[in-house]
Amino acid sequence: MPEENLTNQPTGNQPKNDNDVEANKIIAAMSYIWILCLIPLLTKRDSKFAMFHAKQGLVLFIAELVVSLLFFIPFLSWLLWILLVIVSIIGVIKAYSGEWWKIPYAYDLSQKINL
């Protein structure tokens, strides 16, 4: 699946609002740091940009919890944990850059979250 360049470009139901992106890119970047995804989910409900990243961050957070329960499978759990950390770091960078980055699989699941 080719990666689309979504820098400040609205896609689907994301409206183009540069003020929203600039005002909320720091809190959107926090969405990918483990449980901090709850901060924008609870405080920035009016920001499409923050909620877009917060929902994806919530999906990654839940995935991290599930992987943590797989500690008894050493190689698989470490591999998945490293993958999730890398995706989270990329998410922080993309959100801070003001991009509407759709994480494969996580984006689809995040669209099912209705908050």
Backbone as CSV, one residue per row, in Angstrom:
resi,resn,N_x,N_y,N_z,CA_x,CA_y,CA_z,C_x,C_y,C_z
1,MET,0.842,-1.163,0.000,0.000,0.000,0.000,0.895,1.237,0.000
2,PRO,0.848,2.066,-1.025,1.709,3.242,-1.078,1.284,4.278,-0.050
3,GLU,2.302,4.911,0.541,2.028,5.943,1.542,1.714,7.248,0.834
4,GLU,0.633,7.870,1.255,0.227,9.140,0.674,0.844,10.271,1.480
5,ASN,1.187,11.342,0.805,1.669,12.523,1.502,0.457,13.346,1.918
6,LEU,0.203,13.388,3.203,-1.006,14.029,3.706,-0.695,15.299,4.488
7,THR,0.446,15.921,4.240,0.824,17.118,4.963,-0.226,18.206,4.796
8,ASN,-0.864,18.541,5.890,-1.883,19.592,5.919,-2.948,19.424,4.842
9,GLN,-3.109,18.243,4.343,-4.111,17.982,3.317,-5.277,17.236,3.957
10,PRO,-6.462,17.744,3.840,-7.610,17.022,4.373,-7.893,15.798,3.517
11,THR,-8.221,14.702,4.170,-8.587,13.496,3.449,-9.858,12.953,4.065
12,GLY,-10.725,12.468,3.262,-11.959,11.892,3.779,-12.742,12.916,4.569
13,ASN,-12.885,12.655,5.870,-13.692,13.540,6.698,-12.854,14.556,7.486
14,GLN,-11.550,14.726,7.144,-10.731,15.701,7.831,-10.773,17.025,7.075
15,PRO,-11.338,18.060,7.678,-11.391,19.354,6.996,-10.036,20.046,7.021
16,LYS,-9.766,20.849,6.003,-8.519,21.614,5.978,-8.703,22.820,6.899
17,ASN,-7.951,22.828,7.980,-8.009,23.913,8.937,-6.622,24.089,9.521
18,ASP,-5.826,24.975,8.905,-4.451,25.171,9.337,-4.363,25.690,10.761
19,ASN,-5.339,26.477,11.202,-5.332,26.977,12.580,-5.476,25.837,13.571
20,ASP,-6.336,24.887,13.273,-6.523,23.717,14.125,-5.235,22.914,14.218
21,VAL,-4.588,22.704,13.083,-3.347,21.931,13.050,-2.264,22.634,13.869
22,GLU,-2.051,23.912,13.615,-0.999,24.656,14.331,-1.259,24.720,15.831
23,ALA,-2.496,24.919,16.214,-2.823,25.063,17.629,-2.746,23.743,18.392
24,ASN,-2.885,22.619,17.696,-3.002,21.337,18.390,-1.967,20.306,18.002
25,LYS,-0.921,20.690,17.280,0.033,19.678,16.836,0.873,19.113,17.981
26,ILE,1.119,19.886,19.024,1.887,19.356,20.160,1.061,18.330,20.929
27,ILE,-0.183,18.663,21.198,-1.029,17.715,21.933,-1.361,16.497,21.067
28,ALA,-1.435,16.685,19.747,-1.649,15.551,18.849,-0.440,14.630,18.877
29,ALA,0.754,15.191,18.955,1.966,14.380,19.028,2.014,13.579,20.328
30,MET,1.484,14.161,21.401,1.434,13.443,22.685,0.540,12.212,22.615
31,SER,-0.352,12.175,21.663,-1.303,11.069,21.543,-0.629,9.725,21.347
32,TYR,0.580,9.737,20.845,1.284,8.490,20.549,2.190,8.038,21.683
33,ILE,2.172,8.754,22.793,3.020,8.404,23.931,2.172,7.694,24.976
34,TRP,2.071,6.434,24.843,1.380,5.491,25.708,0.033,6.014,26.192
35,ILE,-0.178,6.194,27.474,-1.488,6.554,28.020,-1.822,8.038,27.830
36,LEU,-0.861,8.821,27.370,-1.116,10.242,27.149,-2.132,10.475,26.032
37,CYS,-2.503,9.433,25.308,-3.544,9.573,24.287,-4.871,10.003,24.910
38,LEU,-5.034,9.768,26.197,-6.280,10.152,26.872,-6.411,11.660,27.036
39,ILE,-5.298,12.383,27.085,-5.353,13.836,27.281,-6.099,14.515,26.139
40,PRO,-5.700,14.313,24.868,-6.482,14.960,23.809,-7.885,14.373,23.668
41,LEU,-8.044,13.099,23.978,-9.383,12.509,23.895,-10.347,13.178,24.864
42,LEU,-9.827,13.631,25.998,-10.684,14.247,27.006,-10.724,15.768,26.927
43,THR,-9.658,16.392,26.410,-9.586,17.859,26.464,-9.723,18.553,25.117
44,LYS,-9.479,17.877,24.024,-9.486,18.526,22.701,-10.535,17.916,21.774
45,ARG,-11.698,17.685,22.297,-12.765,17.045,21.524,-13.224,17.899,20.342
46,ASP,-12.982,19.198,20.383,-13.404,20.080,19.293,-12.369,20.165,18.169
47,SER,-11.196,19.590,18.355,-10.134,19.631,17.355,-10.134,18.353,16.526
48,LYS,-10.442,18.481,15.243,-10.430,17.317,14.348,-9.033,16.720,14.258
49,PHE,-8.009,17.589,14.204,-6.634,17.122,14.074,-6.193,16.346,15.312
50,ALA,-6.442,16.885,16.499,-6.056,16.207,17.741,-6.820,14.894,17.909
51,MET,-8.107,14.891,17.583,-8.895,13.663,17.718,-8.467,12.606,16.709
52,PHE,-8.102,13.027,15.506,-7.608,12.101,14.483,-6.406,11.324,15.027
53,HIS,-5.445,12.040,15.601,-4.242,11.386,16.121,-4.505,10.693,17.456
54,ALA,-5.373,11.250,18.281,-5.662,10.644,19.577,-6.330,9.277,19.422
55,LYS,-7.205,9.152,18.449,-7.860,7.854,18.224,-6.860,6.811,17.741
56,GLN,-5.945,7.211,16.868,-4.906,6.275,16.433,-3.979,5.937,17.595
57,GLY,-3.673,6.935,18.438,-2.853,6.692,19.615,-3.519,5.731,20.584
58,LEU,-4.842,5.835,20.711,-5.588,4.914,21.571,-5.500,3.492,21.040
59,VAL,-5.598,3.324,19.735,-5.472,1.985,19.133,-4.077,1.424,19.415
60,LEU,-3.046,2.246,19.257,-1.681,1.785,19.554,-1.520,1.461,21.036
61,PHE,-2.114,2.258,21.904,-2.042,2.011,23.345,-2.673,0.663,23.693
62,ILE,-3.835,0.381,23.127,-4.494,-0.909,23.376,-3.636,-2.051,22.838
63,ALA,-3.040,-1.855,21.666,-2.152,-2.875,21.095,-0.945,-3.107,22.003
64,GLU,-0.407,-2.032,22.585,0.727,-2.167,23.499,0.337,-2.954,24.747
65,LEU,-0.870,-2.729,25.242,-1.343,-3.496,26.404,-1.479,-4.976,26.065
66,VAL,-2.015,-5.269,24.893,-2.170,-6.668,24.468,-0.805,-7.326,24.310
67,VAL,0.134,-6.632,23.690,1.486,-7.178,23.506,2.150,-7.396,24.861
68,SER,1.893,-6.526,25.820,2.462,-6.696,27.157,1.973,-7.989,27.810
69,LEU,0.766,-8.402,27.482,0.228,-9.653,28.031,0.862,-10.880,27.383
70,LEU,1.546,-10.681,26.267,2.198,-11.790,25.560,3.655,-11.974,25.982
71,PHE,4.006,-11.496,27.177,5.394,-11.548,27.631,5.946,-12.970,27.669
72,PHE,5.092,-13.977,27.765,5.547,-15.360,27.852,5.992,-15.911,26.488
73,ILE,5.820,-15.151,25.436,6.323,-15.527,24.105,7.464,-14.559,23.794
74,PRO,8.675,-14.866,24.235,9.772,-13.888,24.209,10.030,-13.223,22.856
75,PHE,10.330,-13.933,21.836,10.729,-13.316,20.573,9.582,-12.527,19.950
76,LEU,8.402,-13.104,19.914,7.251,-12.443,19.304,6.875,-11.166,20.050
77,SER,6.841,-11.234,21.367,6.446,-10.048,22.131,7.460,-8.918,21.976
78,TRP,8.749,-9.236,21.983,9.769,-8.193,21.788,9.684,-7.583,20.399
79,LEU,9.488,-8.420,19.406,9.390,-7.937,18.029,8.189,-7.009,17.856
80,LEU,7.044,-7.416,18.371,5.849,-6.579,18.291,6.012,-5.292,19.094
81,TRP,6.642,-5.381,20.259,6.849,-4.196,21.088,7.735,-3.184,20.363
82,ILE,8.817,-3.654,19.747,9.712,-2.766,18.996,8.974,-2.136,17.824
83,LEU,8.162,-2.913,17.134,7.374,-2.387,16.018,6.426,-1.281,16.490
84,LEU,5.759,-1.498,17.600,4.831,-0.491,18.130,5.559,0.778,18.578
85,VAL,6.737,0.625,19.145,7.519,1.798,19.553,7.939,2.599,18.325
86,ILE,8.371,1.918,17.267,8.776,2.605,16.041,7.597,3.351,15.425
87,VAL,6.438,2.701,15.358,5.241,3.352,14.810,4.841,4.553,15.667
88,SER,4.972,4.423,16.978,4.643,5.542,17.867,5.583,6.723,17.649
89,ILE,6.865,6.447,17.476,7.831,7.523,17.227,7.520,8.217,15.911
90,ILE,7.208,7.440,14.881,6.836,8.028,13.589,5.571,8.869,13.753
91,GLY,4.607,8.367,14.529,3.372,9.104,14.778,3.622,10.440,15.452
92,VAL,4.523,10.468,16.437,4.868,11.719,17.118,5.449,12.707,16.113
93,ILE,6.375,12.237,15.285,7.022,13.104,14.299,6.011,13.633,13.289
94,LYS,5.159,12.759,12.776,4.171,13.166,11.774,3.165,14.154,12.362
95,ALA,2.669,13.887,13.569,1.695,14.791,14.192,2.326,16.146,14.484
96,TYR,3.549,16.151,14.986,4.222,17.410,15.280,4.518,18.198,14.003
97,SER,4.665,17.478,12.890,4.891,18.142,11.602,3.585,18.654,10.999
98,GLY,2.470,18.309,11.602,1.169,18.769,11.123,0.587,17.898,10.033
99,GLU,1.007,16.646,9.956,0.520,15.742,8.913,-0.647,14.900,9.419
100,TRP,-1.564,14.605,8.516,-2.685,13.708,8.789,-2.247,12.313,8.362
101,TRP,-1.398,11.651,9.146,-0.818,10.365,8.768,-1.735,9.218,9.180
102,LYS,-2.111,8.422,8.196,-2.957,7.255,8.465,-2.060,6.043,8.692
103,ILE,-2.063,5.539,9.913,-1.281,4.345,10.228,-2.027,3.140,9.659
104,PRO,-1.349,2.321,8.842,-2.026,1.145,8.295,-2.639,0.298,9.419
105,TYR,-3.830,-0.168,9.209,-4.621,-0.982,10.131,-5.113,-0.179,11.347
106,ALA,-4.256,0.592,11.975,-4.664,1.371,13.144,-5.669,2.442,12.747
107,TYR,-5.480,3.046,11.581,-6.418,4.074,11.130,-7.815,3.481,10.954
108,ASP,-7.891,2.317,10.316,-9.197,1.685,10.105,-9.895,1.392,11.429
109,LEU,-9.142,0.889,12.391,-9.727,0.621,13.709,-10.113,1.912,14.424
110,SER,-9.309,2.959,14.250,-9.608,4.222,14.927,-10.886,4.861,14.407
111,GLN,-11.246,4.595,13.162,-12.461,5.148,12.610,-13.710,4.524,13.220
112,LYS,-13.565,3.375,13.844,-14.685,2.713,14.499,-14.920,3.253,15.904
113,ILE,-13.965,4.034,16.421,-14.104,4.625,17.760,-14.987,5.848,17.640
114,ASN,-16.088,5.829,18.347,-17.044,6.928,18.276,-17.087,7.647,19.619
115,LEU,-16.328,8.722,19.706,-16.278,9.492,20.962,-16.911,10.851,20.783
